[in-house]
Amino acid sequence: MLALAAMAAAGTPHRLLEQQFERTVRPFVMQYCAGCHSGHTPAGQLDLKSFTSIEMVTADFPHWALLAERLSAKDMPPKPLPPPPEEASEQVTAWVHAVRAEQVKKFAGDPG
């Protein structure tokens, strides 16, 4: 959701991003992505099921940035698989951007 990205820019606490990961992002990934992106030979060598915390996401952020890009472009999931609901995809994409915004603020030394 775009509101989440805007809240992150305004100083959303890390805790809100953690809650969003648990309540929105991880369930989305498990429902729409983990079927192909998990196991011994995950598609694209990306095991999304293995990400169980926001710290794991930030440690491998380039993969999550790619996930957001592919969702936005409607490249994932590939056809003939049905696409997830638009609003759900937008929420995940906004969350990824909010995580990035938080990381940039930390890097810049902005406390909040």
PyMOL commands that set and color helices and strands:
alter all, ss='L'
color gray80, all
select helices_A, chain A and resi 2-9+14-32+43-45+48-50+54-59+61-72+86-108
alter helices_A, ss='H'
color red, helices_A
deselect
rebuild
show_as cartoon
